[in-house]
Amino acid sequence: MDKKSFIVIGKPKGNITKLPYSPIKESLLLNLKTRSEKGEIELRCECSDKIVLKVSNAKSPYLYNSTRQFKHSKDCCRHPQFVGSSPYEKAWSYDEEEGLHIVRIKELHFSQSGDNNERNNNVRNNVFYQEGTGSNKNVSTVFGLATRINMMAWESMVLGKKHRIPNDKYELAKHVYGITSRIRLSRKRKTLNEMFYKQVNIRNVKVKKDIYFVYMYVNRERPFGEDTLFDNTKKDILYCKDAFGRTNRFYVEKEEYEHKKKIEPHSPEYVVAGFVYKKDLYHRCMTLQNYCLIPVSDRGLYCESSHEKNIYDRLCDDNLTFYKPYLPIEGYGSFIPDGYIVDKERDIIFEVFGITGMSSYDERKEEKIALSHTDSFKSMYKFKYWEVN
Ligand SMILES: [Zn+2]
């Protein structure tokens, strides 16, 4: 059984409370920090009672191992080589000393057009990471990276100091930018935040050397344009809007773009996320290479179906404090629910069940509903679901 919790020991009685590492409210972490500094409690990892934890002084506080001579066990989510079981965990690990999430992603070589078929080759369950072999083992796809940072950013607003959902998609995009300062690609020295694309003078960009990370909204009214190069060749341009609503232009291959759009048809609103570089000396725009399109709700939250989008939009209209989890929720089997509403009385786990007639889907649905009727579940959460088709 994977270990994903830490333990709060009250002093002097020694009474114990178990809490998950994630998700965790920032206010709770700060509260634990104060109490442990006063000596009222001690924090330890679930995997070893030798590992004493402290809460960092960082702006966004995190837990770290204060006893360096003892290491987490291999089945602990805090072990640097820990590989989780859910799609969003597999390519990710956590570096406690840096307080950074490390994501393994395929080498960002732009010499060939190797990534065009990245998603076609994957079955639906596996779009978030690729199994691979050797050093390519369990590497995240760009889609897996982008959808997870989308959900992390939303969650950090709800569980962080703001304690509310984003007011609009641009506010969420600003939080995505912020969250990338806690993420590093495993083969890079810089954080993803330091790789973030900024409006630069294209003349100063080194051809095929400088690689930037893009997270923007596709301009719905006018997605495409065209550029004519000095030799009269034409280039398709994709118009996108950054977190400040400013227009940016990138070269894309229209056919590839349309294909990516077709396999994620759940919303008219898309985030384009991935990597850009300058392909040729004479180019006036950067080229989108290893990238994905993620369908998002009106306020920018990733949605896996059009039903999910409708429900997220409705919950936003009702101003409910909810997020979309990317890790299994404690006490909910190994399932990742479609949503989690933070509620004063008892938090609510919710699902949006499509009617599929697919036996594996229906089995999991029954299992989830049965789980929600158990006493242990009901002691922690309320359950709500929608059936839609
Ligand atoms: Zn541990």
Boltz pocket constraint, residues with backbone or C-beta under 6 A from the ligand:
constraints:
  - pocket:
      binder: B
      contacts: [[A, 3], [A, 5], [A, 45], [A, 46], [A, 47], [A, 48], [A, 51], [A, 72], [A, 73], [A, 76], [A, 77], [A, 78], [A, 79]]
      max_distance: 6.0
